[in-house]
Amino acid sequence: GWEADVKEAETNHVVYPSLFDRFLLEMQKKQALQQGDRSHEQLRALDALVASGLTYPGWEADVKEAETNHVVYPSLFDRFLLEMQKKQALQQGDRSHEQLRALDALVASGLTYPGWE
C-alpha cells in the first residue's frame, strides 16, 4: 500500500537518492490510477485497444500487466501494447503481418522434418 511506498521513498531519499524521483513518479501514477485518472497517453492507448474489442485468451491479465508496465516499467509499455495487438490479430485470424506470411509460405512449401506439426 501507499504507506509502504512512503517508507521506500524515504529509504530512497537517504540511501538511493538517484532512485527517488523515479519512485515518486511511480507513486503518482499509482494514485492517478486509483482515482480513475486515465489521461496519460499510455493509458489512453491501452483503453482504445480494450475498446476495440479484445477477445484473445488472457487479455484481462494483459491489461493489468500493461497498467503495471505503465507505472513501473514505462519503457516496456509500447512493446507490450504491440504484443497485445498481435495476440488479438492472431485471435481474429489475421495473418497479414509479413512474419506470419513468411511462416505460412514456409508451411505451404511442405515441411517434412519430424515433429514440425
Residue, then its C-alpha position, 0 to 999 in steps of 0.5 A: g500500500w501507499e504507506a509502504d511506498v512512503k517508507e521506500a521513498e524515504t529509504n530512497h531519499v537517504v540511501y538511493p537518492s538517484l532512485f527517488d524521483r523515479f519512485l515518486l513518479e511511480m507513486q503518482k501514477k499509482q494514485a492517478l490510477q486509483q482515482g480513475d485518472r486515465s489521461h496519460e497517453q499510455l493509458r489512453a492507448l491501452d483503453a482504445l485497444v480494450a475498446s476495440g474489442l479484445t477477445y484473445p485468451g488472457w487479455e484481462a491479465d494483459v491489461k493489468e500487466a500493461e497498467t503495471n508496465h505503465v507505472v513501473y516499467p514505462s519503457l516496456f509499455d509500447r512493446f507490450l501494447l504491440e504484443m497485445q495487438k498481435k495476440q488479438a490479430l492472431q485471435q481474429g485470424d489475421r495473418s497479414h503481418e509479413q512474419l506470419r506470411a513468411l511462416d505460412a509460405l514456409v508451411a505451404s512449401g511442405l515441411t517434412y522434418p519430424g515433429w514440425e506439426 
